[in-house]
């Protein structure tokens, strides 16, 4: 493929409401009846709340390898089939199978108190009935030898491996209400605590990832952590590294209390009953649906979103909203454009959270499609209105992206900023699986709504955080863009920019195409 040097070209940064349309052009523009029908269908017959209820509240979180993930695949397939799409589950690998049960954590000494927390994903269960034990803090040692000498003392105990937070208030409250001196003091204390904790872990001779297994092997009955995001009540919930004993995450408030009690010699005890099921191995899938095209039916416009989630919450904004956005956009297209020029393919990917595995498997398993994909629209960063689109390093992306956006009524695009030609993403979401194969793939990036600190991979990523007006906006926007992309006379240009030099003076390279991880072993 020809690569053109555009280093000398000016990169266009356009606010679409200003650069794509003037008020005069809006008035003069001939209305497209298909666009009008898309808007009407999306606003008067929205199914978004129904989809969200069934996916987030009924099925719940969709951790790869769980029964709920399989339930979600089948639900998505059945939804598309009922709408007249050709839908299927495509197997691509296996993963460790596990099912979350209940987690009950109680402080039994020096007083009785129920604690807020949960086991991590794939955590081993407690022994039947739960286990009581003293809570101790990871030792502050000078060397690995000292740490190894301390290790036998953890037998029969729960070990805390997260730092004690100096404050449970978010920074914005300190900025708003504290004196300048107090705010500065808090930041300094927090920075010092983070540095000291990093040194504490380093001096053990193990990484933070390795420590849980080391503690387990030394006889600890459980590992206790608190991955606070900096927002009240919000903790990130990832996967356990232990193999035989539970790893639990405790809310900042209760974790801090336990830490202070242990630090001051009060020897707190907790009773943990974390129940879960190791189910062996499960097959992994992508759910794919197609609205067959006519004249150029062997070419594809892909609507992309990952179906899996972490399971601290119910995976609402990561990425339930992406799934229901694409489902609603597809439903709208089926209603108003039942015979598109190109096939509309909806990819509901599995195991994005473990490394884009689902979309990478689809790309690897379908080389026959690579030269026939018109464009990929991907959504995966929360419930907000689409606000940014990068050209991903495709030289002529400004031509076709802006053409398609031109057809979108102002209401649905007024906040979008485009960045052309942009640079290719090296990771982060499923469009990368396509971009790395020189396929035009674009992230439909959303307004934050506190995504990064509040809902991303947290226990607070639940259906009540969905902003339905914004999701409806996105479904209509993507339906219109998919329609315009489908009706193009030819496939769009894949010509790429030459990437700039990095800080070492070396030419940056286009992202390497990686294969999927098809097994958890």
Backbone torsions as a table, in degrees:
resi	resn	phi	psi	omega
1	UNK	NA	135.2	-180.0
2	UNK	-68.5	135.1	177.2
3	UNK	-117.9	125.2	-176.1
4	UNK	-104.3	136.0	178.4
5	UNK	-78.0	118.3	179.8
6	UNK	-121.0	21.4	-178.7
7	UNK	-58.3	-34.2	-178.0
8	UNK	-83.1	-8.2	-179.0
9	UNK	-79.2	152.8	176.0
10	UNK	-81.8	130.7	177.5
11	UNK	-82.3	124.9	-176.9
12	UNK	-83.1	127.7	172.8
13	UNK	-116.3	107.1	-172.5
14	UNK	-120.6	132.6	168.7
15	UNK	-87.9	115.7	-165.0
16	UNK	-63.4	-32.8	-179.4
17	UNK	-63.7	-21.2	-179.5
18	UNK	-98.1	-45.4	-169.4
19	UNK	-91.6	-27.3	-177.1
20	UNK	-84.7	-34.1	-173.5
21	UNK	-137.6	132.8	166.2
22	UNK	-100.0	162.9	-178.7
23	UNK	-61.7	-33.0	179.5
24	UNK	-66.2	-41.8	179.5
25	UNK	-66.0	-36.7	178.6
26	UNK	-59.5	-44.9	-179.2
27	UNK	-66.8	-35.1	-175.6
28	UNK	-84.3	-20.7	-173.9
29	UNK	-63.5	132.6	178.1
30	UNK	-74.0	128.9	-178.2
31	UNK	-71.8	135.3	176.8
32	UNK	-89.4	119.6	-177.4
33	UNK	-61.4	-30.2	177.6
34	UNK	-68.0	-42.2	177.1
35	UNK	-61.4	-44.7	178.8
36	UNK	-60.4	-39.0	179.9
37	UNK	-69.3	-36.5	177.0
38	UNK	-62.0	-46.7	-179.9
39	UNK	-61.8	-44.9	-179.0
40	UNK	-63.3	-46.1	-179.6
41	UNK	-63.4	-41.3	-178.2
42	UNK	-70.2	-27.2	-177.3
43	UNK	-95.2	-27.7	-175.7
44	UNK	-102.6	-13.7	-175.5
45	UNK	-135.4	32.3	-176.0
46	UNK	-60.8	137.3	177.3
47	UNK	-110.8	12.7	-172.0
48	UNK	-61.9	-44.2	-178.3
49	UNK	-66.1	-36.3	176.2
50	UNK	-63.1	-48.2	179.8
51	UNK	-60.5	-44.1	-177.4
52	UNK	-64.2	-42.2	179.4
53	UNK	-59.8	-48.0	-175.9
54	UNK	-68.9	-37.7	-177.1
55	UNK	-79.5	-46.1	-174.5
56	UNK	-87.5	-42.7	-175.4
57	UNK	-86.9	-41.5	-176.7
58	UNK	-81.7	-53.2	179.7
59	UNK	-78.8	-47.6	176.9
60	UNK	90.2	-155.7	-177.2
61	UNK	-65.0	154.5	-170.8
62	UNK	-128.8	65.0	177.3
63	UNK	-72.2	131.2	-178.6
64	UNK	-57.1	136.6	179.7
65	UNK	91.9	-4.2	-179.9
66	UNK	-96.4	158.2	174.9
67	UNK	-58.4	-32.1	179.6
68	UNK	-66.4	-32.8	177.3
69	UNK	-65.9	-42.6	178.1
70	UNK	-66.1	-38.8	177.5
71	UNK	-60.8	-39.8	179.8
72	UNK	-66.4	-43.1	177.2
73	UNK	-57.1	-46.2	-178.2
74	UNK	-68.3	-36.7	177.7
75	UNK	-63.7	-46.2	179.1
76	UNK	-61.0	-45.3	179.2
77	UNK	-59.5	-43.9	-178.4
78	UNK	-67.6	-36.2	177.9
79	UNK	-61.5	-47.3	-179.3
80	UNK	-67.4	-40.1	178.6
81	UNK	-61.2	-41.0	-179.1
82	UNK	-66.6	-21.8	178.2
83	UNK	-91.1	-1.2	177.9
84	UNK	96.8	10.2	175.2
85	UNK	-84.4	155.5	166.7
86	UNK	-83.2	118.3	-173.2
87	UNK	-130.1	147.5	-177.7
88	UNK	-157.0	155.4	169.0
89	UNK	-99.8	120.6	-179.9
90	UNK	-101.2	115.3	178.8
91	UNK	-73.3	138.5	177.3
92	UNK	-136.4	-5.8	-179.4
93	UNK	177.5	-160.6	177.4
94	UNK	-136.0	162.0	177.4
95	UNK	-150.2	160.0	177.1
96	UNK	-61.7	132.4	-176.5
97	UNK	-97.8	136.7	-172.3
98	UNK	-158.5	150.6	175.3
99	UNK	-135.6	127.1	179.7
100	UNK	-71.3	137.7	171.0
101	UNK	-111.3	-148.7	180.0
102	UNK	-91.8	155.5	174.5
103	UNK	-127.5	120.2	178.2
104	UNK	-119.9	120.8	-177.1
105	UNK	-123.7	122.6	-177.7
106	UNK	-130.4	129.8	170.5
107	UNK	-79.4	125.4	-178.0
108	UNK	-105.5	-13.3	178.2
109	UNK	-157.4	139.8	11.2
110	UNK	-81.4	-1.9	173.3
111	UNK	-150.9	176.0	-177.6
112	UNK	-100.0	130.0	179.5
113	UNK	-157.3	133.5	170.9
114	UNK	-73.1	135.5	-177.9
115	UNK	-110.5	148.0	179.5
116	UNK	-90.6	123.2	178.5
117	UNK	177.4	178.6	178.8
118	UNK	-156.8	159.8	174.3
119	UNK	-73.1	154.7	176.4
120	UNK	-76.3	165.8	176.9
121	UNK	-60.1	141.0	178.8
122	UNK	62.6	17.7	179.8
123	UNK	-69.6	141.5	169.9
124	UNK	-62.7	154.9	179.9
125	UNK	-82.9	161.1	169.8
126	UNK	-70.9	163.0	169.9
127	UNK	-62.2	155.2	-177.3
128	UNK	-53.1	127.1	-179.2
129	UNK	90.1	-11.9	178.8
130	UNK	91.1	171.7	-175.4
131	UNK	-133.8	133.1	175.9
132	UNK	-97.2	142.3	177.6
133	UNK	-166.9	157.9	176.0
134	UNK	-70.4	147.5	177.7
135	UNK	-102.9	125.1	178.4
136	UNK	-124.3	158.6	-179.6
137	UNK	-94.2	142.8	174.5
138	UNK	-50.1	130.3	-173.3
139	UNK	-63.5	143.1	173.9
140	UNK	-95.9	100.6	-172.7
141	UNK	-120.0	166.2	-178.9
142	UNK	-94.1	-17.3	-175.2
143	UNK	-156.9	166.7	176.9
144	UNK	-65.2	-32.8	177.8
145	UNK	-62.4	-42.7	177.8
146	UNK	-64.1	-39.4	-179.8
147	UNK	-64.9	-43.9	179.8
148	UNK	-64.0	-31.5	176.7
149	UNK	-69.8	-30.9	-179.8
150	UNK	-79.2	-29.7	-170.6
151	UNK	-50.6	-43.2	-178.1
152	UNK	-57.8	-22.2	-177.0
153	UNK	-72.4	-11.7	-177.5
154	UNK	-84.6	-5.9	-177.3
155	UNK	-57.3	127.7	179.6
156	UNK	79.4	8.4	-176.1
157	UNK	-121.2	161.8	170.8
158	UNK	-96.3	134.3	-175.3
159	UNK	-113.8	127.9	178.9
160	UNK	-86.6	127.3	-175.0
161	UNK	-120.9	9.3	175.8
162	UNK	-110.3	151.2	179.1
163	UNK	-68.4	156.8	173.3
164	UNK	-82.4	123.1	-179.9
165	UNK	-75.8	130.3	-179.5
166	UNK	-64.5	-24.0	179.9
167	UNK	-147.4	146.6	175.3
168	UNK	-100.3	9.0	178.4
169	UNK	-97.8	140.5	178.2
170	UNK	-68.2	156.0	-177.2
171	UNK	-56.5	-36.5	-175.4
172	UNK	-64.3	-28.0	176.1
173	UNK	-71.7	-39.4	176.2
174	UNK	-63.3	-41.5	179.5
175	UNK	-63.8	-34.1	-175.8
176	UNK	-80.8	-41.5	-168.2
177	UNK	-112.1	-24.9	-175.3
178	UNK	-77.7	157.2	169.1
179	UNK	-69.7	160.5	179.4
180	UNK	-59.1	-40.5	-179.1
181	UNK	-65.4	-42.1	-179.0
182	UNK	-67.1	-41.7	179.5
183	UNK	-63.6	-43.8	178.8
184	UNK	-62.3	-42.5	179.5
185	UNK	-61.5	-43.7	180.0
186	UNK	-62.4	-44.0	-180.0
187	UNK	-62.1	-39.6	179.2
188	UNK	-66.6	-41.2	178.9
189	UNK	-64.5	-40.4	-179.7
190	UNK	-66.5	-44.3	178.8
191	UNK	-61.8	-40.1	179.6
192	UNK	-66.8	-40.0	179.9
193	UNK	-65.5	-41.4	178.9
194	UNK	-63.3	-42.5	179.8
195	UNK	-65.2	-42.6	-179.0
196	UNK	-65.3	-38.9	-179.7
197	UNK	-69.3	-39.8	176.9
198	UNK	-60.1	-39.6	178.1
199	UNK	-67.0	-38.6	179.1
200	UNK	-60.1	-44.8	179.4
201	UNK	-67.8	-43.9	-179.9
202	UNK	-58.4	-40.5	-176.6
203	UNK	-69.0	-16.3	176.0
204	UNK	-70.3	-21.2	-176.0
205	UNK	88.5	3.0	179.9
206	UNK	-125.8	160.0	174.7
207	UNK	-84.7	166.4	177.4
208	UNK	-60.8	-32.4	178.7
209	UNK	-71.2	-33.1	-177.3
210	UNK	-81.0	-28.7	-171.4
211	UNK	-57.2	-43.9	-178.6
212	UNK	-55.6	-43.1	179.9
213	UNK	-67.9	-37.8	178.0
214	UNK	-62.1	-43.8	-179.9
215	UNK	-66.9	-40.3	177.0
216	UNK	-59.8	-46.9	-178.9
217	UNK	-64.2	-24.9	179.2
218	UNK	-83.5	-3.5	175.8
219	UNK	106.8	5.6	175.5
220	UNK	-61.2	143.5	-180.0
221	UNK	-89.4	-4.9	177.0
222	UNK	179.1	159.5	178.2
223	UNK	-115.8	133.8	-175.1
224	UNK	-119.0	131.5	179.4
225	UNK	-141.9	172.5	175.7
226	UNK	-150.4	104.1	-177.5
227	UNK	-97.8	76.1	-177.5
228	UNK	-74.6	140.7	-178.3
229	UNK	-89.4	-12.8	-173.6
230	UNK	100.7	-2.3	177.2
231	UNK	-115.7	138.2	-176.8
232	UNK	-52.7	127.1	173.6
233	UNK	81.9	-1.5	-172.6
234	UNK	-108.8	118.0	176.5
235	UNK	-125.5	140.5	175.8
236	UNK	-81.5	137.8	-178.7
237	UNK	-120.4	110.8	179.1
238	UNK	-113.8	-150.8	-173.7
239	UNK	-99.4	148.7	179.4
240	UNK	-77.6	147.6	175.6
241	UNK	-103.9	-9.4	177.3
242	UNK	-78.0	157.8	-177.5
243	UNK	-115.8	-19.7	-175.2
244	UNK	-127.5	-27.2	-177.8
245	UNK	-119.9	155.3	-175.3
246	UNK	-71.1	148.0	167.9
247	UNK	-112.9	125.6	-176.1
248	UNK	-122.4	148.0	173.9
249	UNK	-108.9	128.4	-178.4
250	UNK	-114.8	140.1	179.9
251	UNK	-54.8	148.4	-175.5
252	UNK	-49.6	-45.1	-174.6
253	UNK	-62.9	-46.7	-178.9
254	UNK	-74.4	-35.8	177.6
255	UNK	-62.6	-45.6	179.4
256	UNK	-60.5	-39.2	178.2
257	UNK	-63.5	-47.3	179.0
258	UNK	-60.9	-41.4	-179.1
259	UNK	-61.5	-46.7	-178.1
260	UNK	-66.3	-37.9	177.7
261	UNK	-63.3	-44.9	179.9
262	UNK	-66.6	-40.5	-178.1
263	UNK	-64.0	-30.5	-176.7
264	UNK	-101.2	20.1	171.3
265	UNK	76.2	18.0	-178.3
266	UNK	-87.0	-5.6	175.9
267	UNK	47.6	64.5	179.2
268	UNK	-65.5	146.7	174.7
269	UNK	-119.0	145.4	173.8
270	UNK	-129.8	153.1	172.8
271	UNK	-113.0	121.6	-177.7
272	UNK	-116.3	124.8	173.2
273	UNK	-123.7	89.8	-178.4
274	UNK	-105.4	112.4	-176.4
275	UNK	-105.9	136.2	177.0
276	UNK	-160.1	168.3	-178.5
277	UNK	-124.0	127.0	170.0
278	UNK	-85.6	114.7	-174.0
279	UNK	-105.1	13.5	177.4
280	UNK	85.9	-114.4	-177.0
281	UNK	-130.2	140.7	177.9
282	UNK	-124.0	150.2	174.7
283	UNK	-75.1	150.5	178.1
284	UNK	-114.1	150.6	-172.0
285	UNK	-141.6	161.0	157.4
286	UNK	-112.4	142.9	172.8
287	UNK	-103.3	121.4	-174.0
288	UNK	-120.4	133.0	176.9
289	UNK	-127.5	148.8	-177.8
290	UNK	-136.0	133.7	166.6
291	UNK	-103.8	104.8	-170.1
292	UNK	-63.7	137.5	178.0
293	UNK	-89.1	170.1	-178.3
294	UNK	-102.9	-92.5	-173.8
295	UNK	-54.6	-42.2	178.9
296	UNK	-121.7	49.4	-174.8
297	UNK	-66.2	-14.7	177.5
298	UNK	-89.6	6.9	173.0
299	UNK	-113.1	157.3	-165.8
300	UNK	-133.0	140.8	163.0
301	UNK	-109.9	123.8	-173.4
302	UNK	-108.5	128.4	170.8
303	UNK	-100.8	121.4	-166.1
304	UNK	-121.6	132.7	173.3
305	UNK	-161.3	146.0	178.9
306	UNK	-91.6	139.3	-175.1
307	UNK	-88.3	-28.6	-175.9
308	UNK	-75.0	166.3	177.6
309	UNK	-153.5	167.2	162.1
310	UNK	-76.5	167.7	-168.1
311	UNK	-122.2	24.4	173.0
312	UNK	-70.1	-36.1	173.3
313	UNK	-112.8	-133.3	176.6
314	UNK	-123.0	16.9	176.0
315	UNK	63.7	39.7	-174.7
316	UNK	-72.9	-53.4	-177.7
317	UNK	-93.2	-8.3	176.4
318	UNK	-142.1	83.8	10.5
319	UNK	-140.1	41.9	178.5
320	UNK	-58.3	-38.5	179.7
321	UNK	-66.6	-32.9	175.6
322	UNK	-65.3	-42.6	179.6
323	UNK	-63.0	-48.4	-176.4
324	UNK	-73.2	-26.7	174.2
325	UNK	-62.4	-48.6	-179.0
326	UNK	-69.3	-35.2	177.5
327	UNK	-65.0	-43.0	179.0
328	UNK	-68.3	-41.2	177.0
329	UNK	-60.5	-42.0	179.3
330	UNK	-66.5	-42.1	178.0
331	UNK	-59.3	-44.3	179.1
332	UNK	-61.0	-45.9	180.0
333	UNK	-61.8	-41.0	178.9
334	UNK	-62.4	-35.5	-178.1
335	UNK	-73.0	-36.4	-172.7
336	UNK	-110.2	-16.3	-178.4
337	UNK	-138.9	65.9	-174.1
338	UNK	-66.9	-16.1	-179.8
339	UNK	-128.6	70.5	-179.7
340	UNK	-67.0	159.7	178.5
341	UNK	-64.1	-45.4	177.9
342	UNK	-108.6	158.0	177.9
343	UNK	-70.7	132.9	173.5
344	UNK	-94.5	115.2	-179.4
345	UNK	-110.7	129.4	179.5
346	UNK	-109.6	118.0	179.6
347	UNK	-101.6	115.1	176.9
348	UNK	-107.3	94.9	-165.3
349	UNK	-82.8	146.7	173.3
350	UNK	-97.8	151.6	170.5
351	UNK	58.1	38.1	171.0
352	UNK	-64.8	-37.1	-173.9
353	UNK	-67.5	-16.8	178.8
354	UNK	-101.4	12.1	175.9
355	UNK	125.6	37.7	178.0
356	UNK	58.1	30.6	-171.0
357	UNK	-63.2	-40.1	-178.1
358	UNK	-64.8	-51.8	-179.0
359	UNK	-67.6	-36.2	176.8
360	UNK	-64.4	-35.5	177.2
361	UNK	-67.5	-41.2	179.0
362	UNK	-61.3	-45.4	179.3
363	UNK	-63.3	-42.6	-179.2
364	UNK	-68.5	-34.8	-174.9
365	UNK	-86.0	-8.0	-177.5
366	UNK	-130.2	58.3	179.1
367	UNK	-62.4	-23.3	-179.3
368	UNK	-67.9	-15.4	-179.0
369	UNK	-92.6	-18.0	-168.6
370	UNK	-53.1	-44.2	-176.9
371	UNK	-85.8	4.0	-176.9
372	UNK	-117.0	7.2	-180.0
373	UNK	-92.6	120.1	178.7
374	UNK	-70.2	-51.9	-176.1
375	UNK	-164.6	155.4	173.5
376	UNK	-121.4	124.1	173.2
377	UNK	-105.5	120.8	-175.9
378	UNK	-118.6	138.4	177.9
379	UNK	-131.2	126.4	-172.7
380	UNK	-166.4	38.9	174.4
381	UNK	-148.1	50.1	168.2
382	UNK	109.2	-175.5	-169.4
383	UNK	-90.2	-6.4	-171.4
384	UNK	-77.2	166.7	177.2
385	UNK	-63.1	143.8	175.8
386	UNK	-60.4	127.7	-174.8
387	UNK	-127.9	-14.3	-178.1
388	UNK	-143.9	136.4	173.1
389	UNK	-135.9	122.7	176.6
390	UNK	-99.1	146.0	177.1
391	UNK	-73.0	-4.3	173.5
392	UNK	57.7	23.7	177.0
393	UNK	85.2	4.5	175.8
394	UNK	-85.5	118.5	-168.2
395	UNK	-53.7	-44.4	-173.8
396	UNK	-100.3	16.8	-178.8
397	UNK	-60.1	-29.6	-179.8
398	UNK	-61.9	-29.1	-178.1
399	UNK	-70.5	-54.6	-174.2
400	UNK	-80.5	-35.1	177.4
401	UNK	-62.2	-46.6	-179.4
402	UNK	-69.2	-31.7	175.1
403	UNK	-62.0	-46.2	-178.9
404	UNK	-67.6	-39.7	178.9
405	UNK	-67.3	-28.7	179.5
406	UNK	-58.3	-33.3	-178.4
407	UNK	-76.2	-13.2	-176.7
408	UNK	-82.4	128.0	176.5
409	UNK	-55.6	147.9	-173.8
410	UNK	-53.2	-38.2	-177.0
411	UNK	-55.0	-33.7	-171.8
412	UNK	-95.5	-1.2	-177.7
413	UNK	-137.0	4.5	-168.5
414	UNK	-62.5	-22.4	-178.8
415	UNK	-100.8	0.6	-175.0
416	UNK	-76.5	131.1	170.4
417	UNK	-110.2	135.4	177.9
418	UNK	-110.4	152.3	-178.7
419	UNK	-132.7	107.2	-176.0
420	UNK	-121.5	142.2	-5.9
421	UNK	-77.6	-6.0	-179.2
422	UNK	70.4	-172.9	178.2
423	UNK	-129.2	148.7	-179.2
424	UNK	-69.4	137.2	175.7
425	UNK	-70.8	140.3	177.3
426	UNK	-92.8	-13.0	-178.7
427	UNK	-175.7	-171.0	173.6
428	UNK	109.2	-42.1	179.1
429	UNK	-161.0	178.6	-164.8
430	UNK	-71.5	-17.9	176.6
431	UNK	-61.2	-26.4	-179.5
432	UNK	-61.7	-34.4	179.7
433	UNK	-60.1	-30.6	-179.8
434	UNK	-89.5	-43.3	-180.0
435	UNK	-57.6	-38.6	-179.2
436	UNK	-66.1	-14.9	174.9
437	UNK	-104.3	19.3	177.6
438	UNK	66.4	24.9	177.6
439	UNK	-99.3	126.3	-179.4
440	UNK	-59.6	109.5	179.5
441	UNK	-130.1	135.6	-171.5
442	UNK	-132.8	132.3	176.3
443	UNK	-83.2	123.0	176.7
444	UNK	-89.5	83.6	-169.8
445	UNK	-76.2	137.0	-171.1
446	UNK	-104.6	160.5	169.1
447	UNK	-60.9	150.0	-166.4
448	UNK	-67.2	-54.6	-171.0
449	UNK	51.5	35.3	178.2
450	UNK	72.5	20.1	-174.1
451	UNK	-56.4	-50.6	-172.6
452	UNK	-61.4	-41.6	-175.7
453	UNK	-100.6	-15.6	-172.0
454	UNK	-108.6	-49.5	-173.0
455	UNK	-112.5	-20.4	-174.5
456	UNK	-63.9	108.3	176.9
457	UNK	64.3	29.2	-174.8
458	UNK	-115.0	172.1	174.5
459	UNK	-72.4	-5.0	-179.3
460	UNK	-106.9	10.6	179.9
461	UNK	-86.3	80.7	-173.3
462	UNK	-128.1	168.3	-169.4
463	UNK	-60.9	-27.5	-179.9
464	UNK	-67.5	-11.5	178.4
465	UNK	-88.1	-3.5	-179.2
466	UNK	-75.0	133.2	175.1
467	UNK	-104.2	97.5	-168.5
468	UNK	-66.2	-33.1	177.9
469	UNK	-61.0	-40.3	179.7
470	UNK	-70.2	-40.6	178.5
471	UNK	-64.7	-39.6	176.4
472	UNK	-62.1	-42.7	175.9
473	UNK	-54.5	-46.2	-176.9
474	UNK	-67.6	-39.1	179.9
475	UNK	-63.2	-41.8	178.9
476	UNK	-67.4	-45.2	178.5
477	UNK	-56.4	-49.9	-175.8
478	UNK	-70.0	-36.2	176.8
479	UNK	-60.8	-42.4	179.2
480	UNK	-66.6	-45.0	-179.7
481	UNK	-65.0	-38.4	177.4
482	UNK	-65.1	-40.3	177.0
483	UNK	-60.0	-48.1	-178.1
484	UNK	-66.7	-38.6	178.4
485	UNK	-65.5	-38.2	179.8
486	UNK	-65.2	-34.5	-172.9
487	UNK	-89.9	0.7	177.6
488	UNK	-57.6	148.4	179.8
489	UNK	-65.5	-41.3	-176.7
490	UNK	-131.5	167.7	171.9
491	UNK	-64.9	143.3	-177.0
492	UNK	-74.2	163.8	-178.7
493	UNK	-66.4	142.3	174.4
494	UNK	-111.5	13.8	-178.9
495	UNK	-60.9	135.0	-173.9
496	UNK	-110.3	156.2	173.3
497	UNK	-78.0	162.6	165.0
498	UNK	-88.1	125.1	-176.1
499	UNK	-73.1	152.8	-178.5
500	UNK	-73.4	175.8	176.3
501	UNK	-78.1	149.3	175.4
502	UNK	-88.8	-174.0	-176.4
503	UNK	-66.7	-16.8	178.4
504	UNK	-92.5	2.7	-179.7
505	UNK	80.4	15.7	179.4
506	UNK	-104.9	143.2	179.7
507	UNK	-65.5	126.2	175.1
508	UNK	-66.2	151.5	-177.6
509	UNK	-114.9	152.3	175.8
510	UNK	-60.6	143.0	-177.8
511	UNK	-54.1	137.8	179.5
512	UNK	-76.8	137.2	175.9
513	UNK	-74.6	124.9	-179.4
514	UNK	-111.2	146.1	174.9
515	UNK	-79.0	162.9	179.9
516	UNK	-77.4	157.8	167.1
517	UNK	-88.5	110.9	-171.7
518	UNK	-92.6	-3.2	178.4
519	UNK	-147.9	152.4	179.2
520	UNK	-84.5	-7.4	-178.8
521	UNK	-72.2	NA	NA
